[in-house]
Each structure stands twice: as C-alpha cells, then as structure tokens.
Amino acid sequence: MSRVGFKTLEYMISEKLKQIEIYTKHMESDDLTEWAKEEYKSMILGLEKDIEKHKEEYKASETFKYSKDDVSLSPDGVSKGKDMSYESETYRGEEDSPVLAEDRADEPLEHDAYSVRDDYRELFGIDDTFEDTLMSDWDDMSEAMMSMGVAEAIPEEEPEPIIDDSVIGKLKASVSIPEEFKFTDDMTFYTMLRNIFRGRNILVTGPSGCGKSSLGKILADITNKPFYSFNFGDTMNPSAKILGDTKFSKEEGTWFKPSRFVSAITDNSGGFIMLDEITRDRTGDLANILMPVLDGQKYLALDESEDADIVDLDSGAFFYATANIGREYLGCAHDLDRAWKDRFCGGLYELDYLPQKKEQELLQVRVPHISEDDARRITEFSKKIRDLYKAEELNVAVSTRMCLTSAELVVDGMSLLDALKHTVLPFYPIQGGDDTERVRVIQTIQSMGD
C-alpha cells in the first residue's frame, strides 16, 4: 500500500470521530431496542479500532499530535492542548519542530478535496464499480438505518390541493361515477350533470342496447328528481299522449282529462322527463307539439284554438331524450331533424358501445356471479361482431343488453356457447334462403371455445 498523505489521515480520523459522536447520541435514545444498541456498540468498536490503526501510522512517521476528544487539529498536526490518547494519556510524537513544519510545507497539496478523495479510494481499494454499487444500494441501506432507529424518514411534503371552484369541478369532488354504468370518457358523465344543473336539455343518440335509457334513470336518481318516462314508439294517438283526451260521463258530461305528460311538466318538484326513442314517432305530430315545450317559450297549448288553455312548465322540469340512428332501425337511417337537435344545443351526446375491458367490468357489476373468464369471452365475442358490423359484413351489431342477457343465462347454468346462440342468433334470421350472416355469427360463437 502506498503512503497515505498526512491530511488524508487527518480527514479520515476526523470523520470517524464525528461518526462515533453521532452513534453515541443515538444510543441514548429510550426508543432504541437492545438489538439496535448492540449494533451501535459494534460499529463504534470498529471505528475505534480504525482510529488506533491510524494512530500507529502517525506514530511511525513521528509527525502526528492527535486528540480523541478534539477533532480539530492545528495546521502542523500539533494538538491544541487536549488529551491525545484513548486512555486519556497524552500521546505525542516529536515536539513541535520548525524543520518538520517546513518539510510538510514542501509536501504536495494533498489536502485538497480531490487528492484526499483519491488517497481514500487507494487506501481502501475503491473503484468506480464499487462506488456505483454503493450508490445503487443507498435506498436499501437507508431503509435499514430507519428500521434500527439510526435515521428517521423525512415526510414528503404534500402539494397544496388545487381547488376547482367551477361547476364541473365541484361535481367531480362531490359525485362519484356510478359503478352500474361505465363511460369511455368520464367527462361525459360530469357534463351531463352540469347540463341538468343548468337546465340544459340532453339528447343521447347511439345504437340500441348501449344504455341510453338506463342512464336516464341513473341521472334522475343522482339528481333526486321525480322520474317520468314517455316512449314515442308506442304512440297511436300523439295528441292524446302529450295533451290529454276528452272524456264523457253521464254525471259530468263531456270533460277534458289532462295527460300524464301534463302532470309531469307541472310537477313542482322539478320532474326528470325522459322522451325515449323519439325517432320512432313516424307521424311527426309529437315533435310539432313539443317544440314550444323544449325551446325558450316553455309552454304547452292544449289545443289549437285562440282561447286554448296554456300549461306552463315548472321551472325545474328537465328533458332527457334518446334516439336510435342507423341503418338497422326502421325510419331512423338518417340524422335527426335540425330543429329537434337545436332544442338540445350543448346537450347532444353520441354514445357508442363500450370498449371491451369496460364492458367486461360492467358485466361483472351488473351480473355479480359471472366469472371473469366468462365475462371476458362474452365481451370479446361482442367486439368481434361489432367489428364485422362496422365493416358492413353484418347488418346488426351485438348490444350491451344482449351481453347482459347472455351473462345471466350462463350464471343460471347454460353453457356460454349455448347462451350466445340463444340470445344472438334470433337477430340474424335466414332471409330468402340466404344464411350468410347467420353462418358468420355461428362461426364467431364457436371460436370462443367451450
């Protein structure tokens, strides 16, 4: 081993003394376990042995005056009058000598940071690989020191919370997205709540069975509004459905009975009124009657006469409409009338089927006893059929409602393949002897395995 410089040894001894002082203070802690105290004693003993070794090196060179109790040495290595030995006996080399001081002045500047570091590395055989390993293990070492009580974890400063005072921000902070309904984008849900808060009507379009109607009921429950549903597809007499009907009795004669719709729009609790499947009204009369109800006029005329009774909407009444648009829906191949859409400006939403993963989560929420594997296979099947529909190789897609029905059949004991055939195949009948679509669907079902 090459000669280690005077300043290097001085630096090493100073650091070891400081470490002994730190460990000694830690040992005074009442919270320290006996095991940890023993560990400290062992480390202190090792440091003291190192110091004794350095003392012998200085003794051999006869250039060192050192005190265990004083880590600060004079420039020429002479102590500042403190005890020099571990046993409190003065330990000195040669008396202060101007010649020795002059000789040391001629030595290289070994005490600068880099030379001390290099001497330290040479003394202990430290190379770059060792240093890299030591730094990579620092996290493990710090955890061990904390477990021994040597060091305390520094608490991470939590960033100041950013408070969003906007309407949507407050809704996000106070309302959780319902588990029974999944959205591709969570913002869809919160902007819908915002529209209800602002009284902006909502119109949701999308394929059948994607959850439009069930979403309306969920929103009504969350906003604590009385729920009224009116399906436009079962209307034989539009005016009677919306306005009411003339009745006759012997006792009272002819009289007018307002419709359930009139009761809904005048509910002073602020009703949530769902206009379901508005594109199924082929007469067009319903849309014409409802135009003044949905725009800024907010009234309903019970007939067309000049002195007709006018029904004013309650200020809290809210309208939520749904529509199916697509080539597989009778009378709905084209877009909605522009005037209809204008009544829902700012509240138009286009819902599509959920991505496979989210639809799988929905199945597991709605049908709790379905296994994860069965839920995955059902939703993967539905995705394959929808891809064929988008490629115009099939005329009908598999809806989320059909997936839920299949999952319920599986839970009740039917095999997965039989459940899919039972639920899906009726939507792909053989027409005019052409069974191309039906065969394609059967092949896709069989590809899902047993």
Disulfide bonds with the S-S distance in Angstrom:
none
